[in-house]
Amino acid sequence: MKHHNHEHMAHQTNTTHEMSLNSMAASATLHCLTGCAIGEVLGLIIGTIFGLSILMTIALAITLAFVFGYTLSTLPLMKAGLTFTAALPLVFAADTLSIATMEVVDNLVMLSIPGALHAGLVDPLFWISMAIALTVAYFVALPVNRYQLQKGKGHALVMKYHGHDH
């Protein structure tokens, strides 16, 4: 009977760890998605306003997604007492793979929806396509972030500065 209780407790501990890992991965992915979404939308708006080519608009959107993604991760670290130069390498290590995954997926989805990138900012097709692209990007990046957390990499590198227990 004692052996059975030990197995049950081990299963509960593993289940709790899995739920915690899933929760942290979801939080890290949502955090990344926020920066990516801000950068993507801003880049597409700027590209549209200035009549940039699709390629230039995508390049601008990707660049801004990385800038905003890194910025949203750097600010809490600096608030926690790290200097900008101390925070930046942590942010690059924590967020680069997640942002890159989201950007590849997001842009492939946008390119695959007929007319999405040619739709104007007042066209519902643009915003529906963007919502679909960002949603797909979230679900593709989620297991990437979960795997990194499980290995003590990615967002796990900055968790102690965010006040999360690891």
Backbone as ProteinMPNN parsed JSONL, in Angstrom:
{"seq_chain_A": "MKHHNHEHMAHQTNTTHEMSLNSMAASATLHCLTGCAIGEVLGLIIGTIFGLSILMTIALAITLAFVFGYTLSTLPLMKAGLTFTAALPLVFAADTLSIATMEVVDNLVMLSIPGALHAGLVDPLFWISMAIALTVAYFVALPVNRYQLQKGKGHALVMKYHGHDH", "coords_chain_A": {"N_chain_A": [[0.826, -1.196, 0.0], [1.956, 1.215, 0.763], [3.804, 1.635, -1.282], [2.107, 2.063, -3.424], [0.921, 4.522, -2.67], [3.176, 6.167, -2.836], [3.659, 6.073, -5.596], [1.312, 7.284, -6.48], [1.601, 9.841, -5.353], [3.91, 10.647, -6.709], [2.909, 10.698, -9.307], [1.016, 12.763, -9.021], [2.76, 14.891, -8.474], [4.225, 14.971, -10.884], [2.126, 15.573, -12.629], [1.347, 18.087, -11.642], [3.722, 19.473, -12.151], [3.755, 19.298, -14.96], [1.443, 20.775, -15.566], [2.22, 23.251, -14.55], [4.443, 23.752, -16.177], [3.174, 23.842, -18.663], [1.546, 26.074, -18.217], [3.474, 28.084, -17.799], [4.682, 28.02, -20.311], [2.549, 28.812, -21.926], [2.17, 31.404, -20.952], [4.684, 32.594, -21.561], [4.597, 32.381, -24.345], [2.351, 33.907, -24.979], [3.244, 36.375, -24.088], [5.347, 36.782, -25.9], [3.855, 36.785, -28.248], [2.441, 39.17, -27.95], [4.409, 41.225, -28.274], [5.213, 40.56, -30.886], [2.809, 40.899, -32.303], [2.281, 43.665, -31.962], [4.52, 44.776, -33.293], [4.251, 43.596, -35.858], [1.695, 44.539, -36.768], [2.102, 47.325, -36.635], [4.255, 47.565, -38.432], [3.015, 46.704, -40.817], [1.052, 48.639, -41.062], [2.612, 51.001, -41.343], [4.026, 50.312, -43.682], [1.897, 50.157, -45.485], [0.856, 52.784, -45.403], [3.026, 54.246, -46.419], [3.257, 53.139, -48.894], [4.994, 50.995, -49.413], [6.689, 48.189, -50.94], [5.467, 44.785, -50.924], [7.454, 43.025, -50.004], [9.255, 44.801, -48.705], [7.523, 45.799, -46.769], [6.941, 43.49, -45.282], [9.528, 42.935, -44.339], [9.944, 45.194, -42.729], [7.861, 44.838, -40.873], [8.649, 42.419, -39.645], [11.102, 43.188, -38.543], [10.231, 45.174, -36.72], [8.635, 43.556, -35.11], [10.549, 41.971, -33.799], [11.929, 44.057, -32.462], [9.898, 45.129, -30.756], [9.185, 42.779, -29.385], [11.606, 42.114, -28.071], [11.878, 44.46, -26.572], [9.623, 44.405, -24.854], [10.432, 42.348, -23.238], [12.812, 43.228, -22.168], [12.278, 45.522, -20.597], [10.915, 44.682, -18.091], [13.056, 43.304, -16.924], [14.955, 45.276, -16.559], [13.536, 46.832, -14.8], [13.601, 45.108, -12.686], [16.136, 45.497, -11.84], [18.349, 44.918, -13.434], [20.914, 46.045, -15.643], [20.675, 47.626, -18.889], [22.575, 46.541, -20.644], [23.125, 44.162, -19.343], [20.676, 42.924, -19.388], [20.008, 42.579, -22.097], [21.514, 40.362, -23.417], [20.295, 38.186, -22.085], [17.632, 38.482, -22.863], [17.849, 38.158, -25.65], [18.66, 35.468, -25.714], [16.459, 34.302, -24.476], [14.182, 34.945, -26.037], [14.571, 34.894, -28.852], [14.274, 32.495, -30.494], [11.545, 31.942, -30.143], [10.299, 34.327, -31.101], [11.257, 34.299, -33.731], [10.115, 31.906, -34.683], [7.389, 32.571, -34.498], [7.303, 34.706, -36.32], [8.033, 33.564, -38.804], [5.923, 31.719, -39.173], [3.623, 33.371, -38.931], [3.985, 35.159, -41.106], [4.046, 33.371, -43.269], [1.436, 32.374, -43.15], [-0.026, 34.749, -43.593], [0.86, 35.294, -46.205], [-0.247, 33.135, -47.489], [-2.973, 33.512, -47.519], [-5.205, 34.506, -49.821], [-5.002, 37.742, -51.131], [-4.629, 38.981, -48.646], [-2.338, 40.513, -47.918], [-2.563, 42.57, -49.685], [-4.819, 43.807, -49.011], [-6.437, 46.661, -47.775], [-6.013, 48.742, -44.811], [-8.505, 49.26, -43.791], [-9.978, 47.215, -44.632], [-11.773, 44.365, -43.806], [-10.701, 41.854, -44.431], [-7.915, 42.069, -44.136], [-7.594, 42.368, -41.305], [-8.882, 40.092, -40.305], [-7.311, 38.127, -41.479], [-4.866, 38.727, -40.259], [-5.494, 38.155, -37.589], [-5.956, 35.387, -37.783], [-3.41, 34.552, -38.662], [-1.741, 35.31, -36.5], [-2.856, 33.766, -34.477], [-2.384, 31.135, -35.375], [0.418, 31.274, -35.368], [0.887, 31.54, -32.613], [0.071, 28.992, -31.652], [1.917, 27.361, -32.915], [4.334, 28.276, -31.885], [4.004, 27.751, -29.182], [4.621, 24.947, -28.352], [7.354, 25.098, -28.88], [8.278, 26.998, -27.046], [7.553, 25.633, -24.71], [9.185, 23.363, -24.834], [11.712, 24.596, -24.672], [11.551, 25.736, -22.088], [11.331, 23.401, -20.582], [13.872, 22.402, -20.904], [15.303, 24.232, -19.516], [15.953, 26.494, -20.865], [15.371, 29.33, -23.082], [12.565, 31.209, -22.122], [12.858, 30.465, -19.517], [15.267, 31.4, -18.658], [14.848, 34.008, -17.871], [12.882, 33.967, -15.986], [13.315, 34.137, -13.171], [13.676, 36.815, -12.784], [11.257, 37.881, -13.343], [9.679, 37.335, -11.235], [8.563, 34.859, -11.177], [8.234, 31.546, -10.035], [10.369, 28.855, -10.633]], "CA_chain_A": [[0.0, 0.0, 0.0], [2.831, 2.358, 0.841], [4.377, 1.804, -2.622], [1.046, 2.649, -4.25], [0.806, 5.932, -2.302], [4.352, 6.847, -3.378], [3.427, 6.219, -7.036], [0.245, 8.269, -6.64], [2.177, 11.153, -5.057], [4.817, 10.961, -7.814], [2.055, 11.059, -10.441], [0.476, 14.099, -8.747], [3.857, 15.836, -8.62], [4.481, 15.093, -12.32], [0.982, 16.258, -13.226], [1.462, 19.485, -11.236], [4.856, 20.023, -12.902], [3.329, 19.437, -16.359], [0.5, 21.899, -15.63], [3.018, 24.451, -14.328], [5.233, 23.918, -17.392], [2.233, 24.285, -19.699], [1.13, 27.427, -17.867], [4.605, 28.969, -18.073], [4.861, 28.077, -21.769], [1.456, 29.636, -22.454], [2.459, 32.781, -20.563], [5.827, 33.046, -22.364], [4.164, 32.489, -25.737], [1.46, 35.065, -25.042], [4.134, 37.534, -23.939], [6.019, 36.906, -27.191], [2.822, 37.137, -29.224], [2.114, 40.586, -27.771], [5.441, 42.004, -28.961], [5.137, 40.271, -32.32], [1.592, 41.509, -32.852], [2.474, 45.115, -32.024], [5.477, 45.044, -34.364], [3.67, 43.204, -37.151], [0.626, 45.461, -37.165], [2.71, 48.627, -36.876], [5.012, 47.463, -39.679], [2.084, 46.64, -41.944], [0.416, 49.961, -41.179], [3.612, 51.92, -41.903], [4.254, 49.891, -45.061], [0.723, 50.525, -46.277], [0.784, 54.253, -45.474], [4.096, 54.765, -47.277], [3.231, 52.47, -50.193], [6.149, 50.116, -49.585], [6.415, 46.905, -51.578], [5.122, 43.727, -49.962], [8.697, 42.538, -49.407], [9.743, 45.821, -47.763], [6.563, 45.858, -45.666], [7.172, 42.299, -44.458], [10.819, 43.124, -43.66], [9.713, 46.184, -41.674], [7.01, 44.214, -39.847], [9.467, 41.447, -38.913], [12.066, 43.961, -37.743], [9.518, 45.783, -35.595], [8.2, 42.473, -34.207], [11.7, 41.665, -32.939], [12.184, 45.216, -31.603], [8.883, 45.193, -29.693], [9.309, 41.567, -28.586], [12.757, 42.277, -27.177], [11.612, 45.576, -25.659], [8.698, 43.954, -23.81], [11.156, 41.471, -22.312], [13.907, 43.977, -21.532], [11.784, 46.471, -19.59], [10.757, 44.103, -16.744], [14.367, 42.943, -16.379], [15.563, 46.517, -16.081], [12.759, 47.205, -13.613], [14.049, 44.209, -11.62], [17.457, 45.911, -11.388], [19.422, 44.649, -14.38], [21.222, 47.122, -16.58], [20.297, 47.316, -20.269], [23.595, 45.649, -21.225], [23.002, 42.852, -18.692], [19.379, 42.349, -19.761], [19.921, 42.266, -23.522], [21.871, 38.976, -23.78], [19.27, 37.284, -21.543], [16.447, 38.627, -23.715], [18.146, 37.503, -26.933], [18.642, 34.016, -25.486], [15.126, 33.865, -24.059], [13.074, 35.222, -26.949], [14.86, 34.854, -30.291], [13.663, 31.352, -31.174], [10.096, 32.113, -30.093], [9.912, 35.394, -32.037], [11.55, 33.833, -35.093], [9.078, 30.925, -35.014], [6.137, 33.302, -34.74], [7.404, 35.529, -37.526], [7.995, 32.686, -39.981], [4.562, 31.18, -39.3], [2.712, 34.487, -39.157], [4.131, 35.671, -42.473], [3.62, 32.329, -44.214], [-0.028, 32.354, -43.146], [-0.488, 35.97, -44.281], [1.132, 35.131, -47.638], [-1.075, 32.06, -48.042], [-4.372, 33.943, -47.605], [-5.306, 35.345, -51.027], [-5.374, 39.136, -50.985], [-4.452, 39.496, -47.284], [-1.332, 41.569, -47.86], [-2.972, 43.669, -50.556], [-6.023, 44.406, -48.418], [-6.174, 47.91, -47.064], [-6.177, 48.685, -43.362], [-9.929, 49.321, -43.446], [-10.583, 45.993, -45.189], [-11.848, 43.296, -42.806], [-9.829, 40.738, -44.821], [-6.606, 42.29, -43.523], [-7.634, 42.128, -39.858], [-9.219, 38.676, -40.1], [-6.108, 37.379, -41.849], [-3.874, 38.964, -39.207], [-5.927, 37.394, -36.408], [-5.706, 33.97, -38.076], [-1.961, 34.346, -38.726], [-1.177, 35.388, -35.15], [-3.349, 32.61, -33.717], [-1.601, 29.97, -35.824], [1.783, 31.472, -34.879], [0.873, 31.236, -31.178], [0.001, 27.544, -31.413], [3.156, 26.735, -33.377], [5.404, 28.68, -30.965], [3.747, 27.217, -27.838], [5.471, 23.794, -28.019], [8.752, 25.535, -28.924], [8.538, 27.594, -25.735], [7.44, 24.589, -23.69], [10.406, 22.553, -24.922], [12.815, 25.386, -24.142], [11.386, 25.807, -20.636], [11.614, 22.066, -20.045], [15.327, 22.236, -20.955], [15.935, 25.309, -18.761], [16.379, 27.528, -21.807], [14.281, 30.224, -23.473], [12.004, 32.102, -21.105], [13.325, 30.013, -18.201], [16.439, 32.204, -18.308], [14.45, 35.297, -17.3], [11.782, 33.76, -15.029], [13.64, 34.584, -11.815], [13.576, 38.273, -12.755], [9.839, 38.226, -13.497], [8.97, 36.988, -10.026], [7.964, 33.532, -11.325], [8.995, 30.43, -9.478], [10.638, 27.875, -11.685]], "C_chain_A": [[0.862, 1.248, 0.0], [3.425, 2.664, -0.538], [3.352, 2.474, -3.546], [0.893, 4.146, -3.944], [1.966, 6.742, -2.864], [4.167, 7.081, -4.883], [2.364, 7.284, -7.298], [0.785, 9.683, -6.401], [3.127, 11.577, -6.181], [4.02, 11.384, -9.043], [1.471, 12.46, -10.249], [1.547, 15.161, -8.937], [4.165, 16.056, -10.098], [3.358, 15.854, -13.015], [1.034, 17.753, -12.9], [2.589, 20.16, -12.001], [4.471, 20.258, -14.358], [2.384, 20.63, -16.513], [1.255, 23.215, -15.47], [3.853, 24.769, -15.569], [4.357, 24.42, -18.532], [1.801, 25.724, -19.468], [2.246, 28.428, -18.159], [4.825, 29.119, -19.579], [3.787, 28.951, -22.4], [1.71, 31.112, -22.155], [3.607, 33.355, -21.399], [5.422, 33.274, -23.815], [3.241, 33.685, -25.923], [2.259, 36.359, -24.951], [4.824, 37.824, -25.276], [5.04, 37.368, -28.265], [2.473, 38.624, -29.144], [3.115, 41.469, -28.506], [5.398, 41.807, -30.46], [3.944, 40.961, -32.958], [1.741, 43.017, -32.988], [3.397, 45.461, -33.205], [4.928, 44.735, -35.739], [2.646, 44.221, -37.63], [1.209, 46.838, -37.486], [3.493, 48.631, -38.19], [4.109, 47.438, -40.903], [1.362, 47.969, -42.149], [1.386, 50.954, -41.83], [3.87, 51.596, -43.374], [3.118, 50.292, -45.979], [0.651, 52.04, -46.477], [1.815, 54.805, -46.461], [4.193, 54.054, -48.628], [4.444, 51.589, -50.469], [5.737, 48.832, -50.304], [6.071, 45.873, -50.507], [6.375, 43.225, -49.25], [9.251, 43.523, -48.375], [8.822, 45.914, -46.541], [6.757, 44.678, -44.722], [8.474, 42.445, -43.676], [10.673, 44.116, -42.504], [8.903, 45.574, -40.531], [7.809, 43.221, -39.009], [10.459, 42.166, -38.004], [11.386, 44.557, -36.512], [8.995, 44.734, -34.614], [9.338, 42.087, -33.261], [11.973, 42.813, -31.969], [11.189, 45.257, -30.446], [8.931, 43.954, -28.8], [10.451, 41.671, -27.583], [12.511, 43.385, -26.153], [10.693, 45.145, -24.521], [9.36, 43.006, -22.819], [12.24, 42.217, -21.546], [13.402, 44.864, -20.401], [11.574, 45.852, -18.207], [12.092, 43.712, -16.108], [15.079, 44.178, -15.836], [14.842, 47.017, -14.827], [13.187, 46.359, -12.412], [15.488, 44.511, -11.179], [18.61, 45.612, -12.336], [19.678, 45.883, -15.239], [20.788, 46.674, -17.972], [21.284, 46.318, -20.868], [23.589, 44.262, -20.572], [21.721, 42.147, -19.148], [19.366, 41.85, -21.206], [20.347, 40.85, -23.896], [20.856, 37.944, -23.267], [18.04, 37.292, -22.44], [16.677, 37.949, -25.065], [18.068, 35.988, -26.782], [17.233, 33.511, -25.198], [14.097, 33.927, -25.185], [13.332, 34.998, -28.434], [14.166, 33.702, -31.011], [12.138, 31.485, -31.221], [9.627, 33.17, -31.097], [10.124, 34.932, -33.472], [10.493, 32.827, -35.562], [7.776, 31.636, -35.357], [6.185, 34.08, -36.049], [7.35, 34.689, -38.8], [6.559, 32.216, -40.22], [3.571, 32.283, -39.652], [2.785, 34.967, -40.608], [3.758, 34.634, -43.523], [2.097, 32.255, -44.298], [-0.57, 33.573, -43.889], [-0.293, 35.848, -45.795], [0.216, 34.097, -48.28], [-2.557, 32.433, -48.165], [-4.486, 34.912, -48.781], [-5.79, 36.763, -50.719], [-5.098, 39.757, -49.628], [-3.463, 40.654, -47.233], [-1.659, 42.754, -48.768], [-4.202, 44.389, -50.006], [-5.625, 45.675, -47.67], [-6.458, 47.752, -45.576], [-7.633, 48.776, -42.918], [-10.686, 48.105, -43.969], [-10.601, 44.91, -44.113], [-10.95, 42.098, -43.141], [-8.449, 40.866, -44.179], [-6.625, 41.87, -42.051], [-8.005, 40.676, -39.528], [-7.996, 37.809, -40.396], [-5.035, 37.515, -40.773], [-4.228, 38.161, -37.958], [-5.666, 35.902, -36.605], [-4.203, 33.688, -38.025], [-1.336, 34.361, -37.332], [-1.632, 34.22, -34.277], [-2.563, 31.346, -34.09], [-0.172, 30.074, -35.293], [1.89, 31.147, -33.39], [0.938, 29.727, -30.946], [1.211, 26.787, -31.951], [4.302, 27.058, -32.413], [5.23, 28.087, -29.562], [4.603, 25.982, -27.515], [6.966, 24.123, -28.071], [9.128, 26.123, -27.568], [8.485, 26.559, -24.621], [8.704, 23.736, -23.656], [11.599, 23.313, -24.332], [12.744, 25.501, -22.617], [11.764, 24.49, -19.973], [13.123, 21.826, -19.962], [16.065, 23.331, -20.191], [16.451, 26.428, -19.645], [15.2, 28.457, -22.107], [13.861, 31.105, -22.319], [12.416, 31.7, -19.686], [14.506, 30.859, -17.724], [16.067, 33.524, -17.634], [13.366, 35.175, -16.234], [12.105, 34.323, -13.647], [13.537, 36.105, -11.681], [12.136, 38.758, -12.881], [9.035, 37.902, -12.249], [8.24, 35.666, -10.127], [8.849, 32.526, -10.599], [9.198, 29.427, -10.572], [10.697, 26.492, -11.131]], "O_chain_A": [[0.548, 2.227, -0.677], [3.536, 3.83, -0.917], [3.698, 3.343, -4.347], [0.752, 4.95, -4.865], [1.776, 7.871, -3.317], [4.481, 8.16, -5.387], [2.494, 8.086, -8.222], [0.47, 10.608, -7.149], [3.143, 12.747, -6.563], [4.406, 12.32, -9.744], [1.432, 13.253, -11.189], [1.274, 16.221, -9.501], [4.349, 17.195, -10.527], [3.612, 16.682, -13.89], [0.796, 18.59, -13.771], [2.437, 21.295, -12.453], [4.815, 21.291, -14.934], [2.502, 21.403, -17.464], [0.967, 24.185, -16.17], [3.956, 25.93, -15.966], [4.752, 25.315, -19.279], [1.7, 26.505, -20.414], [1.99, 29.5, -18.707], [5.119, 30.212, -20.063], [4.073, 29.739, -23.301], [1.488, 31.968, -23.011], [3.512, 34.48, -21.89], [5.851, 34.243, -24.441], [3.343, 34.398, -26.921], [1.975, 37.324, -25.66], [4.876, 38.97, -25.721], [5.358, 38.23, -29.085], [2.236, 39.261, -30.17], [2.727, 42.354, -29.268], [5.53, 42.764, -31.223], [4.062, 41.542, -34.037], [1.37, 43.589, -34.014], [3.082, 46.335, -34.012], [5.11, 45.51, -36.679], [2.719, 44.706, -38.759], [0.85, 47.446, -38.494], [3.407, 49.581, -38.967], [4.405, 48.079, -41.912], [1.095, 48.37, -43.282], [1.013, 51.665, -42.763], [3.927, 52.497, -44.212], [3.342, 50.716, -47.113], [0.413, 52.517, -47.587], [1.52, 55.712, -47.239], [5.1, 54.329, -49.414], [4.873, 51.452, -51.614], [4.57, 48.442, -50.273], [6.354, 46.074, -49.326], [6.363, 43.021, -48.036], [9.669, 43.116, -47.291], [9.29, 46.086, -45.416], [6.74, 44.845, -43.503], [8.528, 42.119, -42.49], [11.22, 43.896, -41.423], [9.225, 45.773, -39.36], [7.66, 43.185, -37.788], [10.633, 41.797, -36.843], [11.902, 44.458, -35.399], [8.921, 44.995, -33.413], [9.118, 41.898, -32.065], [12.22, 42.578, -30.786], [11.584, 45.403, -29.29], [8.74, 44.059, -27.589], [10.291, 41.359, -26.403], [12.898, 43.254, -24.991], [10.943, 45.472, -23.361], [8.901, 42.874, -21.685], [12.548, 41.873, -20.405], [14.04, 44.945, -19.351], [12.015, 46.439, -17.219], [12.241, 43.781, -14.889], [15.723, 44.128, -14.788], [15.465, 47.557, -13.913], [13.146, 46.818, -11.271], [16.005, 43.872, -10.262], [19.743, 46.013, -12.068], [18.767, 46.661, -15.521], [20.56, 45.487, -18.207], [20.878, 45.36, -21.526], [24.008, 43.288, -21.198], [21.69, 40.923, -19.277], [18.775, 40.81, -21.498], [19.62, 40.18, -24.628], [20.59, 36.946, -23.937], [17.473, 36.241, -22.741], [15.799, 37.246, -25.566], [17.481, 35.305, -27.621], [16.86, 32.419, -25.626], [13.232, 33.057, -25.28], [12.378, 34.919, -29.208], [13.531, 33.92, -32.043], [11.518, 31.17, -32.237], [8.68, 32.943, -31.849], [9.269, 35.149, -34.331], [10.033, 32.89, -36.702], [7.141, 31.344, -36.371], [5.208, 34.104, -36.798], [6.689, 35.068, -39.766], [6.045, 32.307, -41.335], [2.771, 32.132, -40.576], [1.756, 35.158, -41.255], [3.208, 34.987, -44.566], [1.535, 32.092, -45.381], [-1.47, 33.447, -44.72], [-1.161, 36.243, -46.573], [-0.067, 34.17, -49.476], [-3.312, 31.739, -48.845], [-3.931, 36.01, -48.742], [-6.85, 36.955, -50.123], [-5.311, 40.958, -49.461], [-3.721, 41.664, -46.578], [-1.077, 43.828, -48.618], [-4.571, 45.459, -50.49], [-4.584, 45.724, -47.013], [-7.058, 46.77, -45.139], [-7.959, 48.409, -41.789], [-11.895, 47.986, -43.77], [-9.553, 44.572, -43.563], [-10.487, 41.402, -42.237], [-7.88, 39.871, -43.729], [-5.768, 41.104, -41.609], [-7.486, 40.106, -38.568], [-7.689, 36.877, -39.654], [-4.375, 36.538, -40.419], [-3.353, 37.555, -37.34], [-5.203, 35.229, -35.684], [-3.772, 32.705, -37.421], [-0.496, 33.517, -37.02], [-0.874, 33.741, -33.434], [-2.135, 30.59, -33.218], [0.391, 29.085, -34.822], [2.872, 30.547, -32.954], [1.745, 29.242, -30.153], [1.502, 25.684, -31.489], [5.149, 26.203, -32.153], [6.21, 27.939, -28.832], [5.263, 25.975, -26.476], [7.76, 23.49, -27.375], [10.171, 25.788, -27.007], [9.288, 26.607, -23.688], [9.227, 23.426, -22.586], [12.397, 22.745, -23.586], [13.761, 25.377, -21.935], [12.43, 24.467, -18.938], [13.598, 21.132, -19.063], [17.296, 23.375, -20.202], [17.292, 27.221, -19.222], [14.157, 28.375, -21.458], [14.699, 31.678, -21.622], [12.331, 32.508, -18.761], [14.717, 31.013, -16.521], [16.878, 34.097, -16.905], [12.973, 36.178, -15.638], [11.238, 34.929, -13.017], [13.334, 36.619, -10.581], [11.832, 39.908, -12.565], [7.833, 38.164, -12.203], [7.396, 35.357, -9.286], [10.072, 32.664, -10.568], [8.289, 29.172, -11.362], [10.914, 25.537, -11.877]]}, "name": "protein", "num_of_chains": 1, "seq": "MKHHNHEHMAHQTNTTHEMSLNSMAASATLHCLTGCAIGEVLGLIIGTIFGLSILMTIALAITLAFVFGYTLSTLPLMKAGLTFTAALPLVFAADTLSIATMEVVDNLVMLSIPGALHAGLVDPLFWISMAIALTVAYFVALPVNRYQLQKGKGHALVMKYHGHDH"}
